[in-house]
Amino acid sequence: MYICLNSATIGVKADLRRSIDLASRHNFPGVDVSIVEIADLVDEMGKDSTQSLFDDAGVRPGAWGFPVNFRLDEGTWEEGMAALPRLAQAAQSLKLNRCYTYIIPGHDELTFEENFDLHANRLQPAAQILADHGIRFGLEWVGTKEFRERYKYQFIHTIDGMSELNSAIGTPNMGYLVDIFHVENSYATADDVRKLSKEQVVYVHVNDGEAGVAVDERKDNIRDLPGYTKELDLTGFLHALRDIGYDGPVVAEPFNQRLRDLPDEEAVAEISTAMHKMWEAAAL
């Protein structure tokens, strides 16, 4: 596994070239990408020249967010699905074989069963397209109690619930986006992560909990930089991933307003420092 920069998660707006530059100068081995931007660059300059953007900087491509909005109306979903094969083809050409999204843990109109059917029915054909192009698909469960209680009908918010959805989707490329915040907020542990296979873990988020706030009182959009508050067992989490042989990107997702208010260079530098200290503390 390797430390990877996703500029959007720290509030930095950057296109691919700038993201690669920031990653290279601030000691990030990897960088996440926008698959729409990647596909446009492959069309414009070819896959070899696009790949050289990473190679010349000594930075490896990480993962990409699922580009289809499957939560809205039928027309929006169908439009996204029509564009997906081109994007998947571009991803395959550069061996960008990790795609991820999150599952909202509730709905105000759909019951659990109705929402489950919607997700399974819409994500299955998308997952098949990804599978046909050699791309793994990781779904993130959101374990924060405060988040799911916003909705009339609660939905999947645990690893077991996500396992059921992955099984219903049924394609062999299904797995998990594993975020330590949601692992601990759903009362799972490093040992639960250790039960997963290397192939099931597609993508990883790290962060830290707000200081002194109990698990059930945590707010989803308030987190700290990895290792800053010591509320979450980052070392145990990373050791579990190491033990199963996880070899993908590890990305900071702190949702921290102080960090977002910093100039871009300072924000990236601070995240880099936090991530490398976390790595050293875990002896990785």
Short mmCIF file of the C-alpha atoms (twelve columns), coordinates in Angstrom:
data_MODEL
# 
_entry.id   MODEL 
# 
loop_
_atom_site.group_PDB 
_atom_site.id 
_atom_site.type_symbol 
_atom_site.label_atom_id 
_atom_site.label_alt_id 
_atom_site.label_comp_id 
_atom_site.label_asym_id 
_atom_site.label_seq_id 
_atom_site.Cartn_x 
_atom_site.Cartn_y 
_atom_site.Cartn_z 
_atom_site.pdbx_PDB_model_num 
ATOM 1   C CA . MET A 1   0.000   0.000   0.000   1 
ATOM 2   C CA . TYR A 2   1.124   3.544   -0.600  1 
ATOM 3   C CA . ILE A 3   0.326   7.101   0.427   1 
ATOM 4   C CA . CYS A 4   -1.759  8.833   -2.236  1 
ATOM 5   C CA . LEU A 5   -2.910  12.422  -2.742  1 
ATOM 6   C CA . ASN A 6   -6.521  13.276  -3.509  1 
ATOM 7   C CA . SER A 7   -6.527  17.049  -3.675  1 
ATOM 8   C CA . ALA A 8   -10.334 17.316  -3.536  1 
ATOM 9   C CA . THR A 9   -10.548 15.688  -0.097  1 
ATOM 10  C CA . ILE A 10  -8.497  18.521  1.384   1 
ATOM 11  C CA . GLY A 11  -10.253 21.324  -0.490  1 
ATOM 12  C CA . VAL A 12  -7.590  21.899  -3.147  1 
ATOM 13  C CA . LYS A 13  -8.927  22.423  -6.668  1 
ATOM 14  C CA . ALA A 14  -6.430  21.072  -9.177  1 
ATOM 15  C CA . ASP A 15  -6.466  19.503  -12.620 1 
ATOM 16  C CA . LEU A 16  -4.430  16.391  -13.322 1 
ATOM 17  C CA . ARG A 17  -1.177  18.126  -14.205 1 
ATOM 18  C CA . ARG A 18  -1.260  20.283  -11.080 1 
ATOM 19  C CA . SER A 19  -2.270  17.344  -8.892  1 
ATOM 20  C CA . ILE A 20  0.681   15.345  -10.211 1 
ATOM 21  C CA . ASP A 21  3.011   18.282  -9.598  1 
ATOM 22  C CA . LEU A 22  1.748   18.738  -6.034  1 
ATOM 23  C CA . ALA A 23  2.096   15.022  -5.346  1 
ATOM 24  C CA . SER A 24  5.613   14.904  -6.738  1 
ATOM 25  C CA . ARG A 25  6.882   17.936  -4.837  1 
ATOM 26  C CA . HIS A 26  5.259   16.965  -1.536  1 
ATOM 27  C CA . ASN A 27  6.410   13.339  -1.443  1 
ATOM 28  C CA . PHE A 28  3.202   11.507  -2.339  1 
ATOM 29  C CA . PRO A 29  3.967   8.259   -4.213  1 
ATOM 30  C CA . GLY A 30  0.493   8.288   -5.796  1 
ATOM 31  C CA . VAL A 31  -2.242  10.643  -6.948  1 
ATOM 32  C CA . ASP A 32  -5.953  10.078  -7.547  1 
ATOM 33  C CA . VAL A 33  -7.492  11.101  -10.853 1 
ATOM 34  C CA . SER A 34  -10.693 12.296  -12.485 1 
ATOM 35  C CA . ILE A 35  -11.584 9.612   -14.986 1 
ATOM 36  C CA . VAL A 36  -13.416 12.151  -17.165 1 
ATOM 37  C CA . GLU A 37  -10.239 14.227  -17.415 1 
ATOM 38  C CA . ILE A 38  -8.190  11.090  -18.077 1 
ATOM 39  C CA . ALA A 39  -10.510 10.015  -20.904 1 
ATOM 40  C CA . ASP A 40  -10.348 13.469  -22.473 1 
ATOM 41  C CA . LEU A 41  -6.534  13.448  -22.315 1 
ATOM 42  C CA . VAL A 42  -6.348  9.956   -23.831 1 
ATOM 43  C CA . ASP A 43  -8.565  11.153  -26.689 1 
ATOM 44  C CA . GLU A 44  -6.473  14.297  -27.133 1 
ATOM 45  C CA . MET A 45  -2.903  13.028  -26.775 1 
ATOM 46  C CA . GLY A 46  -3.068  9.231   -26.627 1 
ATOM 47  C CA . LYS A 47  -2.552  6.804   -23.779 1 
ATOM 48  C CA . ASP A 48  1.250   6.802   -23.931 1 
ATOM 49  C CA . SER A 49  1.547   10.573  -23.608 1 
ATOM 50  C CA . THR A 50  -1.040  10.561  -20.838 1 
ATOM 51  C CA . GLN A 51  0.871   7.833   -19.004 1 
ATOM 52  C CA . SER A 52  4.074   9.863   -19.378 1 
ATOM 53  C CA . LEU A 53  2.556   12.631  -17.234 1 
ATOM 54  C CA . PHE A 54  2.783   10.211  -14.301 1 
ATOM 55  C CA . ASP A 55  6.024   8.509   -15.308 1 
ATOM 56  C CA . ASP A 56  7.959   11.739  -15.835 1 
ATOM 57  C CA . ALA A 57  6.972   12.942  -12.361 1 
ATOM 58  C CA . GLY A 58  7.663   9.616   -10.660 1 
ATOM 59  C CA . VAL A 59  4.091   9.448   -9.350  1 
ATOM 60  C CA . ARG A 60  1.775   6.497   -9.810  1 
ATOM 61  C CA . PRO A 61  -1.939  6.878   -10.606 1 
ATOM 62  C CA . GLY A 62  -4.230  5.939   -7.729  1 
ATOM 63  C CA . ALA A 63  -7.992  5.472   -8.009  1 
ATOM 64  C CA . TRP A 64  -10.991 7.321   -9.422  1 
ATOM 65  C CA . GLY A 65  -14.451 8.174   -8.226  1 
ATOM 66  C CA . PHE A 66  -17.426 6.465   -9.855  1 
ATOM 67  C CA . PRO A 67  -18.661 9.009   -12.437 1 
ATOM 68  C CA . VAL A 68  -22.307 7.924   -12.740 1 
ATOM 69  C CA . ASN A 69  -24.895 9.694   -10.589 1 
ATOM 70  C CA . PHE A 70  -27.031 6.696   -9.678  1 
ATOM 71  C CA . ARG A 71  -28.983 8.411   -6.891  1 
ATOM 72  C CA . LEU A 72  -31.171 10.766  -8.929  1 
ATOM 73  C CA . ASP A 73  -33.817 10.298  -11.609 1 
ATOM 74  C CA . GLU A 74  -33.807 7.645   -14.290 1 
ATOM 75  C CA . GLY A 75  -32.706 10.043  -17.020 1 
ATOM 76  C CA . THR A 76  -29.644 11.219  -15.095 1 
ATOM 77  C CA . TRP A 77  -28.647 7.643   -14.369 1 
ATOM 78  C CA . GLU A 78  -29.111 6.572   -17.998 1 
ATOM 79  C CA . GLU A 79  -27.026 9.509   -19.234 1 
ATOM 80  C CA . GLY A 80  -24.204 8.539   -16.912 1 
ATOM 81  C CA . MET A 81  -24.410 4.903   -17.923 1 
ATOM 82  C CA . ALA A 82  -24.180 5.821   -21.604 1 
ATOM 83  C CA . ALA A 83  -20.868 7.584   -20.934 1 
ATOM 84  C CA . LEU A 84  -19.389 4.869   -18.717 1 
ATOM 85  C CA . PRO A 85  -17.997 2.469   -21.363 1 
ATOM 86  C CA . ARG A 86  -15.756 5.190   -22.854 1 
ATOM 87  C CA . LEU A 87  -14.462 6.131   -19.400 1 
ATOM 88  C CA . ALA A 88  -13.878 2.504   -18.456 1 
ATOM 89  C CA . GLN A 89  -11.961 1.946   -21.688 1 
ATOM 90  C CA . ALA A 90  -9.696  4.909   -20.926 1 
ATOM 91  C CA . ALA A 91  -9.148  3.600   -17.396 1 
ATOM 92  C CA . GLN A 92  -8.270  0.151   -18.716 1 
ATOM 93  C CA . SER A 93  -5.758  1.598   -21.174 1 
ATOM 94  C CA . LEU A 94  -3.804  3.136   -18.285 1 
ATOM 95  C CA . LYS A 95  -4.393  0.232   -15.867 1 
ATOM 96  C CA . LEU A 96  -6.498  2.455   -13.591 1 
ATOM 97  C CA . ASN A 97  -8.244  -0.542  -12.094 1 
ATOM 98  C CA . ARG A 98  -9.700  0.907   -8.853  1 
ATOM 99  C CA . CYS A 99  -13.022 2.749   -8.831  1 
ATOM 100 C CA . TYR A 100 -15.021 3.747   -5.750  1 
ATOM 101 C CA . THR A 101 -18.153 5.433   -4.458  1 
ATOM 102 C CA . TYR A 102 -20.091 5.757   -1.198  1 
ATOM 103 C CA . ILE A 103 -23.568 4.673   -0.184  1 
ATOM 104 C CA . ILE A 104 -25.769 7.226   1.601   1 
ATOM 105 C CA . PRO A 105 -27.076 5.543   4.790   1 
ATOM 106 C CA . GLY A 106 -30.700 6.584   4.452   1 
ATOM 107 C CA . HIS A 107 -33.531 7.972   2.339   1 
ATOM 108 C CA . ASP A 108 -36.573 10.108  3.048   1 
ATOM 109 C CA . GLU A 109 -38.853 8.399   0.536   1 
ATOM 110 C CA . LEU A 110 -37.605 4.857   -0.103  1 
ATOM 111 C CA . THR A 111 -37.844 2.137   2.511   1 
ATOM 112 C CA . PHE A 112 -34.774 -0.012  3.165   1 
ATOM 113 C CA . GLU A 113 -36.002 -2.695  0.788   1 
ATOM 114 C CA . GLU A 114 -36.899 -0.215  -1.968  1 
ATOM 115 C CA . ASN A 115 -33.561 1.552   -1.604  1 
ATOM 116 C CA . PHE A 116 -31.686 -1.746  -1.632  1 
ATOM 117 C CA . ASP A 117 -33.394 -2.771  -4.869  1 
ATOM 118 C CA . LEU A 118 -32.630 0.617   -6.444  1 
ATOM 119 C CA . HIS A 119 -28.939 0.338   -5.592  1 
ATOM 120 C CA . ALA A 120 -28.632 -3.276  -6.713  1 
ATOM 121 C CA . ASN A 121 -30.493 -2.694  -9.972  1 
ATOM 122 C CA . ARG A 122 -28.580 0.437   -10.924 1 
ATOM 123 C CA . LEU A 123 -25.128 -0.560  -9.768  1 
ATOM 124 C CA . GLN A 124 -25.181 -4.084  -11.244 1 
ATOM 125 C CA . PRO A 125 -24.942 -3.070  -14.924 1 
ATOM 126 C CA . ALA A 126 -22.346 -0.432  -14.057 1 
ATOM 127 C CA . ALA A 127 -20.307 -2.956  -12.096 1 
ATOM 128 C CA . GLN A 128 -20.478 -5.328  -15.055 1 
ATOM 129 C CA . ILE A 129 -19.084 -2.674  -17.402 1 
ATOM 130 C CA . LEU A 130 -16.248 -2.070  -14.956 1 
ATOM 131 C CA . ALA A 131 -15.617 -5.805  -14.602 1 
ATOM 132 C CA . ASP A 132 -15.479 -6.190  -18.380 1 
ATOM 133 C CA . HIS A 133 -12.632 -3.665  -18.368 1 
ATOM 134 C CA . GLY A 134 -10.717 -5.223  -15.486 1 
ATOM 135 C CA . ILE A 135 -11.741 -2.572  -12.951 1 
ATOM 136 C CA . ARG A 136 -12.530 -3.280  -9.300  1 
ATOM 137 C CA . PHE A 137 -15.434 -1.430  -7.698  1 
ATOM 138 C CA . GLY A 138 -15.324 -0.461  -4.022  1 
ATOM 139 C CA . LEU A 139 -18.402 0.684   -2.090  1 
ATOM 140 C CA . GLU A 140 -18.064 2.672   1.130   1 
ATOM 141 C CA . TRP A 141 -20.419 2.222   4.045   1 
ATOM 142 C CA . VAL A 142 -21.075 5.391   6.080   1 
ATOM 143 C CA . GLY A 143 -21.225 4.430   9.740   1 
ATOM 144 C CA . THR A 144 -21.908 7.782   11.377  1 
ATOM 145 C CA . LYS A 145 -25.054 7.617   13.511  1 
ATOM 146 C CA . GLU A 146 -25.695 11.360  13.086  1 
ATOM 147 C CA . PHE A 147 -25.688 10.982  9.300   1 
ATOM 148 C CA . ARG A 148 -28.144 8.090   9.044   1 
ATOM 149 C CA . GLU A 149 -30.529 9.628   11.585  1 
ATOM 150 C CA . ARG A 150 -31.098 12.562  9.240   1 
ATOM 151 C CA . TYR A 151 -33.328 10.314  7.131   1 
ATOM 152 C CA . LYS A 152 -36.803 8.886   7.568   1 
ATOM 153 C CA . TYR A 153 -35.621 5.437   6.461   1 
ATOM 154 C CA . GLN A 154 -32.147 4.294   7.478   1 
ATOM 155 C CA . PHE A 155 -30.044 2.290   5.037   1 
ATOM 156 C CA . ILE A 156 -26.800 0.310   4.875   1 
ATOM 157 C CA . HIS A 157 -24.210 1.582   7.357   1 
ATOM 158 C CA . THR A 158 -22.087 -1.458  8.275   1 
ATOM 159 C CA . ILE A 159 -19.635 -3.754  6.567   1 
ATOM 160 C CA . ASP A 160 -22.086 -6.660  6.830   1 
ATOM 161 C CA . GLY A 161 -24.801 -4.602  5.156   1 
ATOM 162 C CA . MET A 162 -22.416 -3.651  2.380   1 
ATOM 163 C CA . SER A 163 -21.487 -7.291  1.941   1 
ATOM 164 C CA . GLU A 164 -25.155 -8.075  1.280   1 
ATOM 165 C CA . LEU A 165 -25.361 -5.348  -1.354  1 
ATOM 166 C CA . ASN A 166 -22.157 -6.536  -3.025  1 
ATOM 167 C CA . SER A 167 -23.601 -10.059 -3.130  1 
ATOM 168 C CA . ALA A 168 -26.836 -8.773  -4.672  1 
ATOM 169 C CA . ILE A 169 -24.883 -6.902  -7.354  1 
ATOM 170 C CA . GLY A 170 -23.142 -10.186 -8.009  1 
ATOM 171 C CA . THR A 171 -20.187 -9.251  -10.216 1 
ATOM 172 C CA . PRO A 172 -16.750 -10.631 -9.275  1 
ATOM 173 C CA . ASN A 173 -15.101 -7.202  -9.049  1 
ATOM 174 C CA . MET A 174 -17.132 -5.923  -6.095  1 
ATOM 175 C CA . GLY A 175 -15.335 -4.829  -2.939  1 
ATOM 176 C CA . TYR A 176 -15.099 -2.086  -0.362  1 
ATOM 177 C CA . LEU A 177 -13.873 1.424   0.155   1 
ATOM 178 C CA . VAL A 178 -12.665 1.060   3.746   1 
ATOM 179 C CA . ASP A 179 -12.552 4.292   5.776   1 
ATOM 180 C CA . ILE A 180 -11.249 4.039   9.340   1 
ATOM 181 C CA . PHE A 181 -13.788 6.672   10.423  1 
ATOM 182 C CA . HIS A 182 -16.678 4.485   9.319   1 
ATOM 183 C CA . VAL A 183 -15.048 1.281   10.530  1 
ATOM 184 C CA . GLU A 184 -14.946 2.624   14.074  1 
ATOM 185 C CA . ASN A 185 -18.232 4.555   13.856  1 
ATOM 186 C CA . SER A 186 -20.023 1.312   12.963  1 
ATOM 187 C CA . TYR A 187 -18.333 -0.410  15.911  1 
ATOM 188 C CA . ALA A 188 -16.133 -2.576  13.723  1 
ATOM 189 C CA . THR A 189 -12.450 -3.112  14.518  1 
ATOM 190 C CA . ALA A 190 -9.118  -3.833  12.893  1 
ATOM 191 C CA . ASP A 191 -9.911  -7.521  13.322  1 
ATOM 192 C CA . ASP A 192 -12.995 -7.077  11.130  1 
ATOM 193 C CA . VAL A 193 -10.798 -5.480  8.461   1 
ATOM 194 C CA . ARG A 194 -8.407  -8.409  8.839   1 
ATOM 195 C CA . LYS A 195 -11.241 -10.776 7.833   1 
ATOM 196 C CA . LEU A 196 -11.386 -9.170  4.384   1 
ATOM 197 C CA . SER A 197 -9.299  -10.406 1.494   1 
ATOM 198 C CA . LYS A 198 -6.745  -8.330  -0.355  1 
ATOM 199 C CA . GLU A 199 -9.022  -8.388  -3.397  1 
ATOM 200 C CA . GLN A 200 -12.027 -7.071  -1.461  1 
ATOM 201 C CA . VAL A 201 -10.308 -3.896  -0.288  1 
ATOM 202 C CA . VAL A 202 -10.327 -1.592  -3.291  1 
ATOM 203 C CA . TYR A 203 -9.503  1.764   -1.691  1 
ATOM 204 C CA . VAL A 204 -8.736  3.210   1.751   1 
ATOM 205 C CA . HIS A 205 -9.445  6.493   3.583   1 
ATOM 206 C CA . VAL A 206 -7.718  7.633   6.766   1 
ATOM 207 C CA . ASN A 207 -8.443  10.540  9.096   1 
ATOM 208 C CA . ASP A 208 -8.947  11.099  12.818  1 
ATOM 209 C CA . GLY A 209 -11.950 11.706  15.049  1 
ATOM 210 C CA . GLU A 210 -12.807 15.025  16.636  1 
ATOM 211 C CA . ALA A 211 -11.067 15.237  20.006  1 
ATOM 212 C CA . GLY A 212 -13.163 14.167  22.987  1 
ATOM 213 C CA . VAL A 213 -16.329 13.366  21.004  1 
ATOM 214 C CA . ALA A 214 -17.983 9.999   21.682  1 
ATOM 215 C CA . VAL A 215 -18.564 7.633   18.760  1 
ATOM 216 C CA . ASP A 216 -22.335 8.132   18.560  1 
ATOM 217 C CA . GLU A 217 -21.945 11.922  18.788  1 
ATOM 218 C CA . ARG A 218 -19.511 12.290  15.900  1 
ATOM 219 C CA . LYS A 219 -20.601 14.341  12.895  1 
ATOM 220 C CA . ASP A 220 -19.740 12.960  9.487   1 
ATOM 221 C CA . ASN A 221 -18.308 16.208  8.129   1 
ATOM 222 C CA . ILE A 222 -16.054 17.025  11.098  1 
ATOM 223 C CA . ARG A 223 -12.817 15.053  11.209  1 
ATOM 224 C CA . ASP A 224 -9.165  15.771  11.818  1 
ATOM 225 C CA . LEU A 225 -5.925  14.962  10.067  1 
ATOM 226 C CA . PRO A 226 -4.590  11.434  10.549  1 
ATOM 227 C CA . GLY A 227 -2.847  11.107  13.884  1 
ATOM 228 C CA . TYR A 228 -3.751  14.570  15.183  1 
ATOM 229 C CA . THR A 229 -6.173  13.577  17.949  1 
ATOM 230 C CA . LYS A 230 -5.356  9.881   18.483  1 
ATOM 231 C CA . GLU A 231 -9.091  9.133   18.656  1 
ATOM 232 C CA . LEU A 232 -8.878  6.434   15.981  1 
ATOM 233 C CA . ASP A 233 -6.600  3.393   16.029  1 
ATOM 234 C CA . LEU A 234 -4.703  4.186   12.854  1 
ATOM 235 C CA . THR A 235 -1.784  1.879   13.599  1 
ATOM 236 C CA . GLY A 236 -4.057  -1.101  14.236  1 
ATOM 237 C CA . PHE A 237 -6.015  -0.298  11.092  1 
ATOM 238 C CA . LEU A 238 -2.923  -0.036  8.902   1 
ATOM 239 C CA . HIS A 239 -1.477  -3.216  10.378  1 
ATOM 240 C CA . ALA A 240 -4.690  -5.052  9.493   1 
ATOM 241 C CA . LEU A 241 -4.396  -3.834  5.906   1 
ATOM 242 C CA . ARG A 242 -0.740  -4.830  5.829   1 
ATOM 243 C CA . ASP A 243 -1.574  -8.284  7.175   1 
ATOM 244 C CA . ILE A 244 -4.050  -9.017  4.386   1 
ATOM 245 C CA . GLY A 245 -1.604  -7.765  1.748   1 
ATOM 246 C CA . TYR A 246 -3.480  -4.630  0.693   1 
ATOM 247 C CA . ASP A 247 -1.437  -2.957  -2.029  1 
ATOM 248 C CA . GLY A 248 -3.561  0.034   -3.042  1 
ATOM 249 C CA . PRO A 249 -3.747  3.750   -2.274  1 
ATOM 250 C CA . VAL A 250 -4.237  5.177   1.209   1 
ATOM 251 C CA . VAL A 251 -5.802  8.652   1.054   1 
ATOM 252 C CA . ALA A 252 -6.449  11.270  3.731   1 
ATOM 253 C CA . GLU A 253 -10.059 12.480  3.978   1 
ATOM 254 C CA . PRO A 254 -10.074 14.832  6.975   1 
ATOM 255 C CA . PHE A 255 -13.082 17.130  6.292   1 
ATOM 256 C CA . ASN A 256 -11.269 19.821  8.260   1 
ATOM 257 C CA . GLN A 257 -12.179 23.468  7.790   1 
ATOM 258 C CA . ARG A 258 -8.885  24.777  9.145   1 
ATOM 259 C CA . LEU A 259 -7.048  22.768  6.522   1 
ATOM 260 C CA . ARG A 260 -9.391  23.917  3.770   1 
ATOM 261 C CA . ASP A 261 -8.724  27.543  4.692   1 
ATOM 262 C CA . LEU A 262 -4.971  27.166  4.182   1 
ATOM 263 C CA . PRO A 263 -3.257  28.108  0.898   1 
ATOM 264 C CA . ASP A 264 -3.048  25.071  -1.362  1 
ATOM 265 C CA . GLU A 265 0.673   24.471  -0.942  1 
ATOM 266 C CA . GLU A 266 0.435   24.644  2.843   1 
ATOM 267 C CA . ALA A 267 -2.539  22.285  2.926   1 
ATOM 268 C CA . VAL A 268 -0.806  19.670  0.777   1 
ATOM 269 C CA . ALA A 269 2.395   19.997  2.805   1 
ATOM 270 C CA . GLU A 270 0.528   19.518  6.089   1 
ATOM 271 C CA . ILE A 271 -1.296  16.450  4.808   1 
ATOM 272 C CA . SER A 272 1.970   15.003  3.552   1 
ATOM 273 C CA . THR A 273 3.605   15.490  6.944   1 
ATOM 274 C CA . ALA A 274 0.645   13.913  8.765   1 
ATOM 275 C CA . MET A 275 0.522   10.920  6.423   1 
ATOM 276 C CA . HIS A 276 4.241   10.199  6.651   1 
ATOM 277 C CA . LYS A 277 4.201   10.507  10.447  1 
ATOM 278 C CA . MET A 278 1.270   8.075   10.526  1 
ATOM 279 C CA . TRP A 279 3.264   5.706   8.279   1 
ATOM 280 C CA . GLU A 280 6.320   5.925   10.517  1 
ATOM 281 C CA . ALA A 281 4.251   5.392   13.691  1 
ATOM 282 C CA . ALA A 282 2.910   2.179   12.166  1 
ATOM 283 C CA . ALA A 283 6.445   1.147   11.096  1 
ATOM 284 C CA . LEU A 284 5.382   0.696   7.479   1 
# 
